Amino acid sequence: MSCPDCFQGSVHEDKPKGEVIKLYDLDTYVARPASGNPPKAIIVIIPDAFGYDFVNNRILADHYAAKGDFLVYLPDFMLGHSAPVYMLDSLRIFLTPGFNMTKPYHLVKGLYGFMGFKRNNDFPKSGPIVRDFFSRLRAEQTSTAPPTKEGETRNLPIGAAGFCWGGKHAILLAQEPKSESEEALLVDAVFTGHPSALEIPGEIEHLAVPVSFAIPEKDNQVSKEKCEVIQGIVEKRNKVGGPLGEVKVYEDCAHGFCVRADLKYKDGEIAKQADLAEDQAIAWFERFLATK
């Protein structure tokens, strides 16, 4: 399994407060500002491997909506083929030191879940699905036609928040157009927590919108050396006027901490770090979206 940390962590216990609708042909979890105020911007979460129906991802969407007064969409970009949640238990049991006669069973079970996820969600296959959603969202937000539904909003800026698997998609959306025929930028700002499978430095050198990175110190996807490369590129771009970026490194954290931190672990230090990363995302979107 290429990235065990992508499939480890804890399931959170809060109850999501949003609703599921059909949006641009995808089942989509929607969280609206708890205050009842008009949303400042739209945030689309591109999730980790556990997808749109994973409770942790829905709770995160609720937090963005409540704390930032954002309209938050969490679409099923995986078309029902997200990684099964049982992988969290199987990987935990298999990787726990000591003898356990069920370890071979859980290894096979975990590999089965991983292969199903990988087969259905490789980046060439999922990329067009993600881009189509953002393209249709951007088209609707820039439409000059009057709203057709009560409470529908128009002309809102769009942010993308990508985690693990979704982090690469978010970075790809932040790329400058590769040709004149390619659509204009579909997002106005990006936050990514522990992105996976990035091509470094290539995909970082061509960012065309403000991007905020939350990188765990013990990340197995973005090593310390790769993180330093990202930091160097971001600092250089900041000095010449943008697009602006930031890189924050979270000590003692591992891949997946933004979404799957164990809220009961030790004194809760990792959970506190996850909260700080959440605040980092909201502050970034407030800075670059809420003022548009």
C-alpha positions in Angstrom: 0.0 0.0 0.0 1.7 3.2 -1.2 0.5 5.5 1.5 -0.8 3.8 4.7 -1.2 7.2 6.4 -3.8 8.1 3.7 -6.0 5.4 5.2 -5.4 5.8 8.9 -7.0 8.0 11.6 -10.2 8.4 13.7 -13.9 8.8 13.0 -15.4 11.8 14.6 -18.6 11.7 16.6 -20.4 14.9 15.9 -23.5 14.8 13.8 -23.4 16.7 10.5 -25.9 19.6 10.2 -26.1 20.1 6.4 -28.1 18.5 3.7 -27.5 16.4 0.5 -28.6 17.8 -2.8 -27.9 17.0 -6.5 -25.6 19.7 -7.9 -24.2 19.6 -11.4 -25.1 15.9 -11.6 -23.2 15.0 -8.4 -24.5 14.2 -5.0 -23.3 17.1 -2.9 -23.3 17.7 0.9 -24.1 21.4 1.5 -23.4 23.4 4.6 -24.7 26.9 4.9 -23.8 29.8 7.3 -25.2 29.0 10.7 -25.8 32.7 11.3 -28.4 32.9 8.6 -26.3 35.7 7.0 -25.7 35.7 3.2 -22.6 33.7 2.4 -19.4 35.6 1.8 -18.0 33.1 -0.7 -18.4 29.5 -1.9 -15.9 26.9 -0.6 -15.7 23.5 -2.4 -14.1 20.8 -0.4 -12.2 18.2 -2.4 -11.9 15.4 0.2 -9.5 12.8 1.3 -9.8 9.2 0.1 -12.9 8.6 2.3 -15.0 10.9 0.2 -18.1 13.1 0.6 -20.0 10.8 2.8 -17.3 10.4 5.4 -18.6 12.1 8.6 -15.3 13.9 9.3 -15.4 15.6 6.0 -19.0 16.7 6.5 -18.2 18.0 10.0 -15.3 20.0 8.5 -17.8 21.5 5.9 -20.1 22.5 8.8 -17.2 24.2 10.6 -16.2 26.2 7.5 -19.8 27.4 7.0 -20.3 28.3 10.7 -16.9 29.9 11.4 -16.5 31.8 8.1 -20.1 32.4 6.9 -19.3 30.4 3.7 -21.6 28.3 1.5 -19.7 25.0 1.5 -20.1 22.3 -1.1 -18.7 18.8 -0.6 -19.4 16.9 -3.8 -19.1 13.1 -4.5 -16.3 13.5 -6.9 -15.6 9.7 -6.5 -19.1 8.7 -7.8 -19.7 6.4 -4.9 -16.3 4.8 -5.0 -14.6 6.3 -2.0 -12.3 4.3 0.3 -14.4 2.2 2.7 -14.3 3.5 6.3 -13.5 -0.1 7.5 -10.0 0.5 6.3 -9.3 2.7 9.3 -9.9 -0.2 11.6 -8.1 -2.7 9.4 -5.0 -0.6 9.1 -5.0 0.2 12.8 -5.1 -3.5 13.7 -2.5 -4.5 11.1 0.0 -1.8 12.0 -0.3 -2.2 15.8 2.9 -3.9 17.1 2.6 -7.4 18.6 1.0 -10.7 17.6 -2.6 -10.7 16.4 -3.9 -13.7 14.5 -6.3 -11.5 12.5 -3.6 -9.4 11.0 -3.5 -11.3 7.7 -7.2 -10.9 7.3 -7.1 -7.2 8.0 -4.2 -6.8 5.5 -6.1 -8.4 2.8 -9.2 -6.5 3.7 -7.3 -3.2 3.6 -5.7 -4.0 0.3 -9.0 -4.8 -1.2 -10.4 -1.5 -0.1 -7.3 0.3 -1.4 -7.4 -1.3 -4.8 -11.1 -0.5 -5.3 -10.4 3.2 -4.4 -7.3 3.3 -6.6 -9.0 1.7 -9.6 -11.9 4.1 -9.6 -10.2 7.4 -8.6 -6.9 7.7 -10.3 -6.1 11.3 -11.3 -6.6 11.0 -15.1 -10.1 9.6 -14.4 -11.2 11.9 -11.6 -9.6 15.1 -12.9 -12.3 15.8 -15.5 -15.1 15.1 -13.0 -13.6 17.7 -10.6 -13.0 20.2 -13.3 -16.5 19.9 -14.8 -18.0 20.7 -11.4 -15.9 23.8 -10.9 -16.5 24.9 -14.5 -20.3 24.7 -14.1 -20.1 26.4 -10.7 -18.0 29.2 -12.1 -20.4 29.6 -15.1 -23.4 29.9 -12.8 -21.7 32.4 -10.5 -20.8 34.6 -13.4 -24.2 34.4 -15.1 -26.0 37.6 -15.7 -29.4 35.9 -15.5 -31.4 36.5 -12.3 -31.5 33.8 -9.6 -34.1 31.1 -10.3 -34.5 29.7 -6.8 -35.2 31.3 -3.4 -31.9 31.8 -1.6 -29.8 31.2 -4.7 -26.6 33.3 -4.8 -24.7 34.7 -7.7 -21.3 36.4 -8.3 -19.7 34.8 -5.3 -15.9 34.1 -5.3 -14.9 30.4 -5.3 -12.4 28.7 -3.1 -11.2 25.1 -3.1 -10.0 23.2 0.0 -8.3 20.0 -0.9 -7.0 17.2 1.5 -4.8 14.3 0.7 -6.2 12.9 -2.6 -8.2 16.2 -3.0 -5.1 18.3 -2.4 -3.6 17.5 -5.8 -6.9 18.3 -7.5 -6.9 21.7 -5.7 -3.4 22.5 -6.8 -4.2 21.5 -10.4 -7.2 23.9 -10.3 -4.8 26.7 -9.1 -2.6 26.2 -12.2 -2.3 28.9 -14.8 -4.1 28.0 -18.1 -1.8 25.9 -20.2 -3.1 27.2 -23.5 -5.5 29.9 -24.9 -8.1 27.3 -25.5 -8.2 26.2 -21.9 -10.8 27.7 -19.6 -9.9 30.6 -17.4 -9.2 30.0 -13.7 -12.1 28.3 -12.0 -11.0 29.2 -8.4 -10.0 32.4 -6.7 -8.0 30.9 -3.8 -6.9 27.5 -2.6 -6.1 25.8 0.8 -4.6 22.4 0.9 -3.9 20.2 3.9 -1.3 17.4 3.5 -1.7 17.0 -0.3 -0.8 13.7 -2.0 1.0 12.9 -5.2 2.2 16.4 -6.0 4.8 16.9 -8.7 7.4 19.2 -6.9 8.5 21.7 -8.0 6.6 21.5 -11.3 3.1 21.9 -10.0 4.1 24.6 -7.5 5.9 26.8 -10.0 2.8 27.5 -12.0 0.3 28.5 -9.4 -1.9 31.4 -10.5 -4.1 32.0 -7.4 -3.3 32.5 -3.7 -2.5 29.1 -2.1 -2.1 28.2 1.5 -0.4 24.9 2.5 -0.8 23.0 5.8 2.1 20.5 5.9 2.5 18.0 8.8 6.1 17.7 10.0 6.0 13.9 9.7 4.2 13.8 6.3 5.1 10.8 4.2 3.9 12.6 1.0 5.7 15.9 1.3 9.0 15.3 2.9 11.0 17.9 4.8 13.1 18.5 1.6 10.1 18.8 -0.6 8.5 21.1 1.9 11.5 23.4 1.8 11.3 23.5 -2.0 7.7 24.6 -1.8 8.6 27.2 0.8 11.3 28.5 -1.4 9.0 28.9 -4.4 6.3 30.5 -2.3 8.7 33.0 -0.7 10.1 34.0 -4.0 6.7 34.6 -5.5 5.6 36.6 -2.5 8.6 38.9 -2.9 7.8 39.7 -6.5 4.1 40.4 -5.9 2.3 37.1 -6.2 0.1 35.3 -6.4 0.6 35.2 -2.7 1.1 32.0 -0.8 2.0 30.6 2.6 3.3 27.3 4.0 2.7 26.3 7.6 4.4 23.2 9.1 2.6 21.5 12.0 5.0 19.9 14.4 4.6 16.2 15.4 1.7 15.8 13.0 1.5 13.1 10.3 -0.4 12.9 7.0 -4.1 13.1 7.4 -4.2 15.2 10.6 -6.4 17.9 9.2 -9.3 15.5 8.7 -8.7 12.4 10.8 -7.0 13.5 14.0 -7.8 11.5 17.0 -9.6 13.9 19.2 -8.9 11.8 22.3 -5.2 11.2 21.7 -2.9 12.0 24.6 -3.7 15.6 25.7 -5.4 16.4 22.5 -2.3 18.1 21.0 -2.8 16.7 17.5 -6.5 17.7 17.6 -5.4 21.2 18.6 -3.1 21.3 15.6 -6.0 20.2 13.4 -8.1 23.1 14.8 -5.2 25.5 13.9 -5.1 24.2 10.4 -8.9 24.7 10.2 -8.5 28.3 11.3 -5.6 28.7 8.8 -8.0 27.8 6.0 -10.8 30.0 7.1 -8.4 33.0 7.6 -7.0 32.4 4.1 -10.4 32.4 2.5 -11.5 35.4 4.4 -8.5 37.3 3.3 -8.7 36.4 -0.4 -12.5 35.7 -1.0 -14.6 37.6 1.6 -13.2 40.9 0.5 -13.9 40.4 -3.2 
